[in-house]
Amino acid sequence: MKKSEMYKKTIIDVICASGGEITDGRFEQLLMLFDEYAGAVRCEKWDEERATEMEAAIGHD
């Protein structure tokens, strides 16, 4: 499982567990999780782009 998928699942679980009532503490937790999720997505995208560049470089040798 990708790290971004793990964060996404955790975000969904936190929202479901809240029963629709988001307290200040829960809101802060969600903000942190969304930040971690966004960072993981950026890293995964960078890794995919880097892998594509490496494959292209190897293919042109």
N, CA, C and O atoms as a Maestro MAE file, in Angstrom:
{
 s_m_m2io_version
 :::
 2.0.0
}

f_m_ct {
 s_m_title
 :::
 protein
 m_atom[244] {
  # First column is atom index #
  i_m_mmod_type
  r_m_x_coord
  r_m_y_coord
  r_m_z_coord
  i_m_residue_number
  s_m_chain_name
  s_m_pdb_residue_name
  s_m_pdb_atom_name
  i_m_atomic_number
  :::
  1 25 0.849 -1.170 0.000 1 A "MET " " N  " 7
  2 3 0.000 0.000 0.000 1 A "MET " " CA " 6
  3 2 0.900 1.241 0.000 1 A "MET " " C  " 6
  4 15 1.861 1.336 0.764 1 A "MET " " O  " 8
  5 25 0.561 2.175 -0.871 2 A "LYS " " N  " 7
  6 3 1.307 3.432 -0.919 2 A "LYS " " CA " 6
  7 2 1.039 4.230 0.352 2 A "LYS " " C  " 6
  8 15 -0.013 4.112 0.980 2 A "LYS " " O  " 8
  9 25 2.028 5.046 0.706 3 A "LYS " " N  " 7
  10 3 1.900 5.875 1.903 3 A "LYS " " CA " 6
  11 2 0.696 6.809 1.792 3 A "LYS " " C  " 6
  12 15 -0.016 7.025 2.773 3 A "LYS " " O  " 8
  13 25 0.467 7.366 0.591 4 A "SER " " N  " 7
  14 3 -0.676 8.275 0.416 4 A "SER " " CA " 6
  15 2 -1.997 7.539 0.641 4 A "SER " " C  " 6
  16 15 -2.937 8.101 1.202 4 A "SER " " O  " 8
  17 25 -2.064 6.282 0.203 5 A "GLU " " N  " 7
  18 3 -3.283 5.496 0.407 5 A "GLU " " CA " 6
  19 2 -3.519 5.239 1.894 5 A "GLU " " C  " 6
  20 15 -4.659 5.239 2.359 5 A "GLU " " O  " 8
  21 25 -2.422 5.016 2.640 6 A "MET " " N  " 7
  22 3 -2.526 4.795 4.072 6 A "MET " " CA " 6
  23 2 -3.087 6.043 4.761 6 A "MET " " C  " 6
  24 15 -3.974 5.946 5.608 6 A "MET " " O  " 8
  25 25 -2.555 7.227 4.384 7 A "TYR " " N  " 7
  26 3 -3.058 8.467 4.979 7 A "TYR " " CA " 6
  27 2 -4.512 8.712 4.592 7 A "TYR " " C  " 6
  28 15 -5.311 9.136 5.427 7 A "TYR " " O  " 8
  29 25 -4.861 8.450 3.341 8 A "LYS " " N  " 7
  30 3 -6.238 8.648 2.888 8 A "LYS " " CA " 6
  31 2 -7.193 7.763 3.684 8 A "LYS " " C  " 6
  32 15 -8.252 8.219 4.114 8 A "LYS " " O  " 8
  33 25 -6.821 6.499 3.881 9 A "LYS " " N  " 7
  34 3 -7.658 5.581 4.656 9 A "LYS " " CA " 6
  35 2 -7.791 6.064 6.097 9 A "LYS " " C  " 6
  36 15 -8.874 5.999 6.680 9 A "LYS " " O  " 8
  37 25 -6.697 6.544 6.667 10 A "THR " " N  " 7
  38 3 -6.735 7.041 8.044 10 A "THR " " CA " 6
  39 2 -7.638 8.261 8.158 10 A "THR " " C  " 6
  40 15 -8.397 8.385 9.119 10 A "THR " " O  " 8
  41 25 -7.561 9.165 7.180 11 A "ILE " " N  " 7
  42 3 -8.430 10.353 7.175 11 A "ILE " " CA " 6
  43 2 -9.895 9.927 7.151 11 A "ILE " " C  " 6
  44 15 -10.713 10.449 7.908 11 A "ILE " " O  " 8
  45 25 -10.213 8.993 6.291 12 A "ILE " " N  " 7
  46 3 -11.598 8.504 6.197 12 A "ILE " " CA " 6
  47 2 -12.029 7.875 7.516 12 A "ILE " " C  " 6
  48 15 -13.139 8.115 7.990 12 A "ILE " " O  " 8
  49 25 -11.145 7.065 8.112 13 A "ASP " " N  " 7
  50 3 -11.464 6.421 9.389 13 A "ASP " " CA " 6
  51 2 -11.696 7.448 10.498 13 A "ASP " " C  " 6
  52 15 -12.612 7.293 11.306 13 A "ASP " " O  " 8
  53 25 -10.872 8.491 10.537 14 A "VAL " " N  " 7
  54 3 -11.014 9.528 11.567 14 A "VAL " " CA " 6
  55 2 -12.348 10.254 11.399 14 A "VAL " " C  " 6
  56 15 -13.042 10.515 12.381 14 A "VAL " " O  " 8
  57 25 -12.703 10.575 10.170 15 A "ILE " " N  " 7
  58 3 -13.972 11.272 9.920 15 A "ILE " " CA " 6
  59 2 -15.150 10.378 10.299 15 A "ILE " " C  " 6
  60 15 -16.098 10.833 10.938 15 A "ILE " " O  " 8
  61 25 -15.091 9.109 9.907 16 A "CYS " " N  " 7
  62 3 -16.175 8.176 10.241 16 A "CYS " " CA " 6
  63 2 -16.293 7.982 11.750 16 A "CYS " " C  " 6
  64 15 -17.399 7.940 12.289 16 A "CYS " " O  " 8
  65 25 -15.155 7.864 12.430 17 A "ALA " " N  " 7
  66 3 -15.155 7.643 13.879 17 A "ALA " " CA " 6
  67 2 -15.695 8.854 14.635 17 A "ALA " " C  " 6
  68 15 -16.175 8.722 15.761 17 A "ALA " " O  " 8
  69 25 -15.619 10.030 14.021 18 A "SER " " N  " 7
  70 3 -16.077 11.245 14.704 18 A "SER " " CA " 6
  71 2 -17.595 11.318 14.765 18 A "SER " " C  " 6
  72 15 -18.154 12.109 15.525 18 A "SER " " O  " 8
  73 25 -18.255 10.500 13.973 19 A "GLY " " N  " 7
  74 3 -19.709 10.536 13.958 19 A "GLY " " CA " 6
  75 2 -20.263 11.830 13.396 19 A "GLY " " C  " 6
  76 15 -21.404 12.201 13.675 19 A "GLY " " O  " 8
  77 25 -19.455 12.512 12.607 20 A "GLY " " N  " 7
  78 3 -19.895 13.760 11.998 20 A "GLY " " CA " 6
  79 2 -19.645 14.985 12.854 20 A "GLY " " C  " 6
  80 15 -19.904 16.108 12.420 20 A "GLY " " O  " 8
  81 25 -19.142 14.785 14.074 21 A "GLU " " N  " 7
  82 3 -18.846 15.916 14.957 21 A "GLU " " CA " 6
  83 2 -17.335 16.109 15.015 21 A "GLU " " C  " 6
  84 15 -16.612 15.301 15.598 21 A "GLU " " O  " 8
  85 25 -16.879 17.180 14.407 22 A "ILE " " N  " 7
  86 3 -15.444 17.461 14.341 22 A "ILE " " CA " 6
  87 2 -15.100 18.501 15.409 22 A "ILE " " C  " 6
  88 15 -15.427 19.680 15.272 22 A "ILE " " O  " 8
  89 25 -14.445 18.052 16.461 23 A "THR " " N  " 7
  90 3 -14.003 18.957 17.525 23 A "THR " " CA " 6
  91 2 -12.743 19.683 17.067 23 A "THR " " C  " 6
  92 15 -12.160 19.345 16.036 23 A "THR " " O  " 8
  93 25 -12.332 20.679 17.839 24 A "ASP " " N  " 7
  94 3 -11.102 21.399 17.506 24 A "ASP " " CA " 6
  95 2 -9.910 20.451 17.470 24 A "ASP " " C  " 6
  96 15 -9.068 20.537 16.576 24 A "ASP " " O  " 8
  97 25 -9.843 19.553 18.439 25 A "GLY " " N  " 7
  98 3 -8.742 18.586 18.477 25 A "GLY " " CA " 6
  99 2 -8.752 17.668 17.271 25 A "GLY " " C  " 6
  100 15 -7.705 17.382 16.690 25 A "GLY " " O  " 8
  101 25 -9.929 17.210 16.897 26 A "ARG " " N  " 7
  102 3 -10.060 16.325 15.734 26 A "ARG " " CA " 6
  103 2 -9.727 17.092 14.462 26 A "ARG " " C  " 6
  104 15 -9.114 16.543 13.547 26 A "ARG " " O  " 8
  105 25 -10.128 18.356 14.401 27 A "PHE " " N  " 7
  106 3 -9.832 19.191 13.239 27 A "PHE " " CA " 6
  107 2 -8.327 19.347 13.069 27 A "PHE " " C  " 6
  108 15 -7.811 19.246 11.957 27 A "PHE " " O  " 8
  109 25 -7.622 19.593 14.174 28 A "GLU " " N  " 7
  110 3 -6.159 19.707 14.122 28 A "GLU " " CA " 6
  111 2 -5.543 18.402 13.643 28 A "GLU " " C  " 6
  112 15 -4.601 18.410 12.850 28 A "GLU " " O  " 8
  113 25 -6.071 17.285 14.121 29 A "GLN " " N  " 7
  114 3 -5.572 15.974 13.697 29 A "GLN " " CA " 6
  115 2 -5.789 15.784 12.199 29 A "GLN " " C  " 6
  116 15 -4.904 15.296 11.495 29 A "GLN " " O  " 8
  117 25 -6.954 16.166 11.721 30 A "LEU " " N  " 7
  118 3 -7.243 16.039 10.293 30 A "LEU " " CA " 6
  119 2 -6.337 16.937 9.455 30 A "LEU " " C  " 6
  120 15 -5.866 16.525 8.395 30 A "LEU " " O  " 8
  121 25 -6.091 18.156 9.921 31 A "LEU " " N  " 7
  122 3 -5.181 19.048 9.194 31 A "LEU " " CA " 6
  123 2 -3.799 18.418 9.059 31 A "LEU " " C  " 6
  124 15 -3.193 18.469 7.989 31 A "LEU " " O  " 8
  125 25 -3.302 17.823 10.143 32 A "MET " " N  " 7
  126 3 -2.000 17.174 10.119 32 A "MET " " CA " 6
  127 2 -2.006 15.996 9.142 32 A "MET " " C  " 6
  128 15 -1.058 15.805 8.380 32 A "MET " " O  " 8
  129 25 -3.080 15.215 9.173 33 A "LEU " " N  " 7
  130 3 -3.174 14.069 8.269 33 A "LEU " " CA " 6
  131 2 -3.259 14.515 6.810 33 A "LEU " " C  " 6
  132 15 -2.642 13.901 5.939 33 A "LEU " " O  " 8
  133 25 -4.024 15.582 6.536 34 A "PHE " " N  " 7
  134 3 -4.099 16.095 5.164 34 A "PHE " " CA " 6
  135 2 -2.743 16.605 4.692 34 A "PHE " " C  " 6
  136 15 -2.380 16.424 3.530 34 A "PHE " " O  " 8
  137 25 -1.998 17.239 5.584 35 A "ASP " " N  " 7
  138 3 -0.662 17.719 5.245 35 A "ASP " " CA " 6
  139 2 0.262 16.540 4.929 35 A "ASP " " C  " 6
  140 15 1.008 16.578 3.950 35 A "ASP " " O  " 8
  141 25 0.213 15.506 5.750 36 A "GLU " " N  " 7
  142 3 1.028 14.310 5.517 36 A "GLU " " CA " 6
  143 2 0.616 13.622 4.213 36 A "GLU " " C  " 6
  144 15 1.464 13.146 3.457 36 A "GLU " " O  " 8
  145 25 -0.692 13.574 3.959 37 A "TYR " " N  " 7
  146 3 -1.201 12.971 2.727 37 A "TYR " " CA " 6
  147 2 -0.678 13.725 1.505 37 A "TYR " " C  " 6
  148 15 -0.212 13.115 0.544 37 A "TYR " " O  " 8
  149 25 -0.759 15.056 1.550 38 A "ALA " " N  " 7
  150 3 -0.288 15.865 0.421 38 A "ALA " " CA " 6
  151 2 1.208 15.666 0.199 38 A "ALA " " C  " 6
  152 15 1.657 15.582 -0.943 38 A "ALA " " O  " 8
  153 25 1.974 15.592 1.270 39 A "GLY " " N  " 7
  154 3 3.413 15.353 1.150 39 A "GLY " " CA " 6
  155 2 3.707 13.996 0.542 39 A "GLY " " C  " 6
  156 15 4.603 13.870 -0.294 39 A "GLY " " O  " 8
  157 25 2.966 12.986 0.950 40 A "ALA " " N  " 7
  158 3 3.161 11.643 0.405 40 A "ALA " " CA " 6
  159 2 2.827 11.609 -1.083 40 A "ALA " " C  " 6
  160 15 3.535 10.973 -1.864 40 A "ALA " " O  " 8
  161 25 1.752 12.290 -1.479 41 A "VAL " " N  " 7
  162 3 1.372 12.345 -2.898 41 A "VAL " " CA " 6
  163 2 2.471 13.022 -3.713 41 A "VAL " " C  " 6
  164 15 2.827 12.552 -4.793 41 A "VAL " " O  " 8
  165 25 3.009 14.132 -3.191 42 A "ARG " " N  " 7
  166 3 4.098 14.824 -3.899 42 A "ARG " " CA " 6
  167 2 5.315 13.915 -4.058 42 A "ARG " " C  " 6
  168 15 5.910 13.863 -5.135 42 A "ARG " " O  " 8
  169 25 5.685 13.210 -3.011 43 A "CYS " " N  " 7
  170 3 6.849 12.309 -3.071 43 A "CYS " " CA " 6
  171 2 6.609 11.175 -4.063 43 A "CYS " " C  " 6
  172 15 7.495 10.836 -4.848 43 A "CYS " " O  " 8
  173 25 5.422 10.595 -4.030 44 A "GLU " " N  " 7
  174 3 5.110 9.505 -4.951 44 A "GLU " " CA " 6
  175 2 5.131 9.993 -6.395 44 A "GLU " " C  " 6
  176 15 5.623 9.294 -7.280 44 A "GLU " " O  " 8
  177 25 4.601 11.183 -6.633 45 A "LYS " " N  " 7
  178 3 4.614 11.746 -7.985 45 A "LYS " " CA " 6
  179 2 6.052 11.985 -8.434 45 A "LYS " " C  " 6
  180 15 6.407 11.678 -9.572 45 A "LYS " " O  " 8
  181 25 6.885 12.535 -7.541 46 A "TRP " " N  " 7
  182 3 8.287 12.780 -7.866 46 A "TRP " " CA " 6
  183 2 8.988 11.457 -8.166 46 A "TRP " " C  " 6
  184 15 9.752 11.369 -9.128 46 A "TRP " " O  " 8
  185 25 8.738 10.429 -7.354 47 A "ASP " " N  " 7
  186 3 9.351 9.117 -7.579 47 A "ASP " " CA " 6
  187 2 8.955 8.549 -8.939 47 A "ASP " " C  " 6
  188 15 9.792 8.000 -9.655 47 A "ASP " " O  " 8
  189 25 7.676 8.683 -9.294 48 A "GLU " " N  " 7
  190 3 7.205 8.182 -10.587 48 A "GLU " " CA " 6
  191 2 7.853 8.947 -11.736 48 A "GLU " " C  " 6
  192 15 8.260 8.346 -12.731 48 A "GLU " " O  " 8
  193 25 7.952 10.270 -11.604 49 A "GLU " " N  " 7
  194 3 8.587 11.078 -12.652 49 A "GLU " " CA " 6
  195 2 10.059 10.718 -12.787 49 A "GLU " " C  " 6
  196 15 10.582 10.619 -13.897 49 A "GLU " " O  " 8
  197 25 10.719 10.523 -11.661 50 A "ARG " " N  " 7
  198 3 12.141 10.157 -11.662 50 A "ARG " " CA " 6
  199 2 12.335 8.789 -12.320 50 A "ARG " " C  " 6
  200 15 13.269 8.607 -13.101 50 A "ARG " " O  " 8
  201 25 11.470 7.837 -12.014 51 A "ALA " " N  " 7
  202 3 11.563 6.509 -12.615 51 A "ALA " " CA " 6
  203 2 11.358 6.593 -14.123 51 A "ALA " " C  " 6
  204 15 12.051 5.914 -14.881 51 A "ALA " " O  " 8
  205 25 10.412 7.418 -14.562 52 A "THR " " N  " 7
  206 3 10.161 7.595 -15.993 52 A "THR " " CA " 6
  207 2 11.376 8.207 -16.677 52 A "THR " " C  " 6
  208 15 11.757 7.786 -17.770 52 A "THR " " O  " 8
  209 25 11.987 9.205 -16.032 53 A "GLU " " N  " 7
  210 3 13.191 9.828 -16.593 53 A "GLU " " CA " 6
  211 2 14.332 8.820 -16.696 53 A "GLU " " C  " 6
  212 15 15.059 8.797 -17.689 53 A "GLU " " O  " 8
  213 25 14.485 7.995 -15.677 54 A "MET " " N  " 7
  214 3 15.556 6.993 -15.674 54 A "MET " " CA " 6
  215 2 15.319 5.958 -16.777 54 A "MET " " C  " 6
  216 15 16.254 5.558 -17.469 54 A "MET " " O  " 8
  217 25 14.071 5.530 -16.935 55 A "GLU " " N  " 7
  218 3 13.745 4.572 -17.991 55 A "GLU " " CA " 6
  219 2 14.026 5.172 -19.361 55 A "GLU " " C  " 6
  220 15 14.548 4.493 -20.245 55 A "GLU " " O  " 8
  221 25 13.681 6.444 -19.537 56 A "ALA " " N  " 7
  222 3 13.924 7.114 -20.814 56 A "ALA " " CA " 6
  223 2 15.416 7.238 -21.075 56 A "ALA " " C  " 6
  224 15 15.864 7.043 -22.204 56 A "ALA " " O  " 8
  225 25 16.189 7.560 -20.045 57 A "ALA " " N  " 7
  226 3 17.640 7.697 -20.202 57 A "ALA " " CA " 6
  227 2 18.276 6.358 -20.543 57 A "ALA " " C  " 6
  228 15 19.179 6.295 -21.377 57 A "ALA " " O  " 8
  229 25 17.824 5.307 -19.917 58 A "ILE " " N  " 7
  230 3 18.363 3.971 -20.193 58 A "ILE " " CA " 6
  231 2 17.983 3.538 -21.598 58 A "ILE " " C  " 6
  232 15 18.776 2.900 -22.290 58 A "ILE " " O  " 8
  233 25 16.785 3.878 -22.017 59 A "GLY " " N  " 7
  234 3 16.314 3.498 -23.345 59 A "GLY " " CA " 6
  235 2 17.046 4.190 -24.472 59 A "GLY " " C  " 6
  236 15 17.042 3.696 -25.599 59 A "GLY " " O  " 8
  237 25 17.679 5.327 -24.199 60 A "HIS " " N  " 7
  238 3 18.366 6.095 -25.238 60 A "HIS " " CA " 6
  239 2 19.852 5.812 -25.308 60 A "HIS " " C  " 6
  240 15 20.544 6.387 -26.148 60 A "HIS " " O  " 8
  241 25 20.367 4.935 -24.443 61 A "ASP " " N  " 7
  242 3 21.801 4.611 -24.462 61 A "ASP " " CA " 6
  243 2 22.149 3.668 -25.579 61 A "ASP " " C  " 6
  244 15 23.313 3.297 -25.733 61 A "ASP " " O  " 8
  :::
 }
 m_bond[243] {
  # First column is bond index #
  i_m_from
  i_m_to
  i_m_order
  :::
  1 1 2 1
  2 2 3 1
  3 3 4 2
  4 3 5 1
  5 5 6 1
  6 6 7 1
  7 7 8 2
  8 7 9 1
  9 9 10 1
  10 10 11 1
  11 11 12 2
  12 11 13 1
  13 13 14 1
  14 14 15 1
  15 15 16 2
  16 15 17 1
  17 17 18 1
  18 18 19 1
  19 19 20 2
  20 19 21 1
  21 21 22 1
  22 22 23 1
  23 23 24 2
  24 23 25 1
  25 25 26 1
  26 26 27 1
  27 27 28 2
  28 27 29 1
  29 29 30 1
  30 30 31 1
  31 31 32 2
  32 31 33 1
  33 33 34 1
  34 34 35 1
  35 35 36 2
  36 35 37 1
  37 37 38 1
  38 38 39 1
  39 39 40 2
  40 39 41 1
  41 41 42 1
  42 42 43 1
  43 43 44 2
  44 43 45 1
  45 45 46 1
  46 46 47 1
  47 47 48 2
  48 47 49 1
  49 49 50 1
  50 50 51 1
  51 51 52 2
  52 51 53 1
  53 53 54 1
  54 54 55 1
  55 55 56 2
  56 55 57 1
  57 57 58 1
  58 58 59 1
  59 59 60 2
  60 59 61 1
  61 61 62 1
  62 62 63 1
  63 63 64 2
  64 63 65 1
  65 65 66 1
  66 66 67 1
  67 67 68 2
  68 67 69 1
  69 69 70 1
  70 70 71 1
  71 71 72 2
  72 71 73 1
  73 73 74 1
  74 74 75 1
  75 75 76 2
  76 75 77 1
  77 77 78 1
  78 78 79 1
  79 79 80 2
  80 79 81 1
  81 81 82 1
  82 82 83 1
  83 83 84 2
  84 83 85 1
  85 85 86 1
  86 86 87 1
  87 87 88 2
  88 87 89 1
  89 89 90 1
  90 90 91 1
  91 91 92 2
  92 91 93 1
  93 93 94 1
  94 94 95 1
  95 95 96 2
  96 95 97 1
  97 97 98 1
  98 98 99 1
  99 99 100 2
  100 99 101 1
  101 101 102 1
  102 102 103 1
  103 103 104 2
  104 103 105 1
  105 105 106 1
  106 106 107 1
  107 107 108 2
  108 107 109 1
  109 109 110 1
  110 110 111 1
  111 111 112 2
  112 111 113 1
  113 113 114 1
  114 114 115 1
  115 115 116 2
  116 115 117 1
  117 117 118 1
  118 118 119 1
  119 119 120 2
  120 119 121 1
  121 121 122 1
  122 122 123 1
  123 123 124 2
  124 123 125 1
  125 125 126 1
  126 126 127 1
  127 127 128 2
  128 127 129 1
  129 129 130 1
  130 130 131 1
  131 131 132 2
  132 131 133 1
  133 133 134 1
  134 134 135 1
  135 135 136 2
  136 135 137 1
  137 137 138 1
  138 138 139 1
  139 139 140 2
  140 139 141 1
  141 141 142 1
  142 142 143 1
  143 143 144 2
  144 143 145 1
  145 145 146 1
  146 146 147 1
  147 147 148 2
  148 147 149 1
  149 149 150 1
  150 150 151 1
  151 151 152 2
  152 151 153 1
  153 153 154 1
  154 154 155 1
  155 155 156 2
  156 155 157 1
  157 157 158 1
  158 158 159 1
  159 159 160 2
  160 159 161 1
  161 161 162 1
  162 162 163 1
  163 163 164 2
  164 163 165 1
  165 165 166 1
  166 166 167 1
  167 167 168 2
  168 167 169 1
  169 169 170 1
  170 170 171 1
  171 171 172 2
  172 171 173 1
  173 173 174 1
  174 174 175 1
  175 175 176 2
  176 175 177 1
  177 177 178 1
  178 178 179 1
  179 179 180 2
  180 179 181 1
  181 181 182 1
  182 182 183 1
  183 183 184 2
  184 183 185 1
  185 185 186 1
  186 186 187 1
  187 187 188 2
  188 187 189 1
  189 189 190 1
  190 190 191 1
  191 191 192 2
  192 191 193 1
  193 193 194 1
  194 194 195 1
  195 195 196 2
  196 195 197 1
  197 197 198 1
  198 198 199 1
  199 199 200 2
  200 199 201 1
  201 201 202 1
  202 202 203 1
  203 203 204 2
  204 203 205 1
  205 205 206 1
  206 206 207 1
  207 207 208 2
  208 207 209 1
  209 209 210 1
  210 210 211 1
  211 211 212 2
  212 211 213 1
  213 213 214 1
  214 214 215 1
  215 215 216 2
  216 215 217 1
  217 217 218 1
  218 218 219 1
  219 219 220 2
  220 219 221 1
  221 221 222 1
  222 222 223 1
  223 223 224 2
  224 223 225 1
  225 225 226 1
  226 226 227 1
  227 227 228 2
  228 227 229 1
  229 229 230 1
  230 230 231 1
  231 231 232 2
  232 231 233 1
  233 233 234 1
  234 234 235 1
  235 235 236 2
  236 235 237 1
  237 237 238 1
  238 238 239 1
  239 239 240 2
  240 239 241 1
  241 241 242 1
  242 242 243 1
  243 243 244 2
  :::
 }
}
